[in-house]
Amino acid sequence: MLPIVDFCGLKIRRLIIGANPFGGYSHQSKSRDAEMIAYHTVERIHETWERAYAAGLNTMITNNETPRVMQAVSEYFSTGGSLQWIAQVNNRTKTDMHASVDEVVQLGCKALYFHGGRVDRLFAEQDEEPLRSWVSYAKSLGVVVGVAAHAPKAHLWVNSLDIADFHAVPFFNCGSLHEGSGLKFKLRDVPAATECIRTISKPCIGYKIMGAGRIDPRMAFEHAFDQIKPGDVVNVGMHRGDKDDMVEENVALVEEILMRNE
């Protein structure tokens, strides 16, 4: 079985299943986005989560803004879904961030983190007050609260404020994706990201460890677990349209790597 770590009081296995493929966020091409969207019906999303749990995972991450994915989350928990949920939160579809937090907490998230694009902007403006407000409000509702950001410097800034419980750090600084300026995956980003994760003493979630499908899974997993802290975890999206047993294959691969590293 995959090792479990104490992640801010939550018991989380070191591999988390993400949801970018469910919403069609391939970070590859528009045709690839469309392929993922067509494949991931609500029923297939549920099946993927069920297979993830059966394979040994216990946690999933999704954003709060893709209607079909949020429908899947709502129906999953209404029928007793077993995975615990970490929500990525933005407020582009809500009146304010507090309303977005309310929604995911009411649906049953155990933890949440604020979208990297929002945190990047606050860092650029050196405006900590909105972030303090969001974090304080979410913590008042009894959930574990973290932040994402694309640039290591943004994470180090938030870490200096000492307000977040955890950090979600991408191996590739692809904030350009959210600004409409194209796909930018540069290998030179990875050392800075992993150094950032090791510098931050709080638990971290490493994501985009495969560069959105650009890196061999074994190579990516081996490098990620070699570089992050023992209490950290990785979040990986899994598109079963490419390979039906991808979930089970990824779990087995991570089990093998972590057992070898013990």
N, C-alpha and C positions, 0 to 999 in steps of 0.2 A: 504493500500500500504506500501511497505517497506520504511523505512526512507532513505532520501538522505543526504549524507554528502558532504562538500566541501573538495575534495581530491586534494590538490595542484592546485586548480582552476578548476578541473573537478567535475562535479556533478555525484556522483556515489552512487548507492544504496548499502546498507551494505552487501549484498550477491552478489558475483560474481561467474559466472559459469566458471570452469576451463576446461582443455582439456586433462589431462593425460589419461583418458579412451579412447579418440579418437585415441591416438597414441599407445595404448597398454601398457602404463606404469602403470601396476596394483600395483607394489611393493608387490605382493603376490606370484605369481608363473609364470613360463613360459607358462603353459597351460591357465592360466587366462589372460595373455598378449595376447595369440593367440585368445582367445574368444573375447576379446575386439576389436582386430584388424578386425576380421571377421565381427563383427556386424557393426562397424562404417565406412560405405561407406560415400562418400562425401555427398550423398543425405540425409543420416541419420544425419550426423553432421549438415547440414543446417536445417533439421527439428527440431533438438534439440535446435538450436539457436532461431529459430522462436517461438518455444513453450516457451523458456525462456523469450523472449521479451513479448509475449502475457501474461505470468504469472506475469510480472512486473519487471523483471530484465532489466538492461540497459548497462551492461558491461560484456565482456568476456576476458579471458586470454588464450593464446596459446603460445607454444614455436615456434621458427622459423626454426626448423630442421626436422620436420616430413613431408615428401613431400606431403602425402595425406591431412594432416591438412592444410598445406600452400596452397595447391590447393583449399581447401574448403574456406579458408580465402579470397583468391583472387577472387573467383567466387562470394562469398557472397557480397563483397563490390562492385563488378562490376555490381551487380543487385540491388544495393540500400539497402543493409543490415542495420538494424537499431541499433544494438548493437554497443557500442564503444569498441575499442580493446586496451588492454594492452598486449604488446608482451614481452615474455621472450627471451632474446637474447644471443646466443652463436655464435662462429665462427668456429666450427669444420668442417663445409661444405663450408666455404668461405676463401678467401685469408687473410682477417684480420677482426677485429671487426668493423671497420668503414664500410666495405662493408655489413656486416650483419645489421648494423644500417640503412644504406641507403635503403636496401630492405624493411624493415618493415615500415619505414617512408613513402616510396613511395606507399606502399600498403594501408596506411591509419591509422596506429596506432596513438592513442592519447597520449599514454605513453609507456614506455618500462623500463625493468629492466634487469640487467646483471645476467647471470646464477650463481647460488650459488656455483657450483663447481669451477668456475673461480675465484670468489671472495675469496672463502676459500683458494685457492692456493696463491693468492696475500697476504692474511693475514699471512699465514704460512711463507712466504718469507719476510714479512714486506716491500712489494714493492708497494708503492702507485702510482707511476708515470703512469703505464698503465691504472689504474682505473681513475685517473684524466684526462687522455687523452680521454678515452672512454666517460666519462660523459660530458666533455667539448664539444666534437664533437657532441654528441646527442643533447645537449641543444642548440647548434648553429643552429640546424634544427627546433627548435621551439616545441619540445615535452617535456613532463614531464619525468624525469629520476630518476630511483631508482636502488636499488641493492637487490639481494637475497644473502643469505649465510646460511649455515646450523648450525654453532655454534654461540651462542649468543656473544661470545667474538669477532668473526669476525664482527658482526653488530656493536658492541660498538666501535671497531676500526674505521670502516667506519664513524660512527657517529661523532667520534672525529675529522675527517678530514673535516666535514661539507661541503661535496660536493654533496651529493645525496638529491633529493627532498623527497624520501620516501624509506621505507624498506619493503621487503617481507620476513617474518620470519616464518619458519616452527615450528610447535609445537613439532615435533620430530627431533632430530639431526641425520638425516639418511644420512649424507654425505658419509657413507660407501657404499651406493648403487652405487654412481658414481665412486667409486674406485674399484669396483668389489669384495668387501669383504663381501657381503651378506646383508640380511635383518636384520636391527637392529632398532626395535621400542621399546623404553624403556619409561615407564610412568614417570620415574624420570626426563626425559628431559623436560617435559611440564612446571613445575614451573619456571625453568630457562628461558624458551622461553617467557613466558608471563610476567615475570619480566623485561626481555629485552625490550619487546614491550612497557611496561609502562614507562621504563626509557628513551626511545627515544621519544623526544617531537614531532618529525615529524610524519606524518601519516604512518601507517603500514598496510600491508596486512597480515593477519594470514592465513597460509595454512597448509595442512595435519592435520587439527583439528580432523579428525576422525581416524588418524593413518592408512590411506589408507584402510578404510573399517573395521578396527578392533574395532571401538568404535561405540556404538549406536548413531544414528544421533541426537536425542533429547538431550541426555546427552552431546554430543560434542558441539552442538550449544549453549546450556545453559551455559556451562562452558566457551566457547570462548567469548561470549558477556559479560559475567560477569567479565572476566579478562582483556580484551583489553580496550583501551581508547574509549571514545564516538565518536571520529572522525575516528576510524579505521574500516576496513572492513574484511570480510573473503572470501576466494577463495576455492570453493569446486568442484571437478570433479563429474560428474553425468552420470552413466552408465545406460541408459534406457533398456539395455538388461536384467538387473536384475528386473526392474519394470518400465513399460512404463510411468507411471505418476510420476516418481521420481522427475522431475523438479518441477512440480506443488506442490507436497507434501513437498519438501524442502522449497519452497517459503512460503507456508502456515504455516509451522512450525516456520520459522524465524519470520514471521509477528506476530504470536501468542506470541513468546518469547519476542520480542522487545516491543510489546504493553503492555505486563504484566510488563515489567521493567520500563516503563515510569513513 
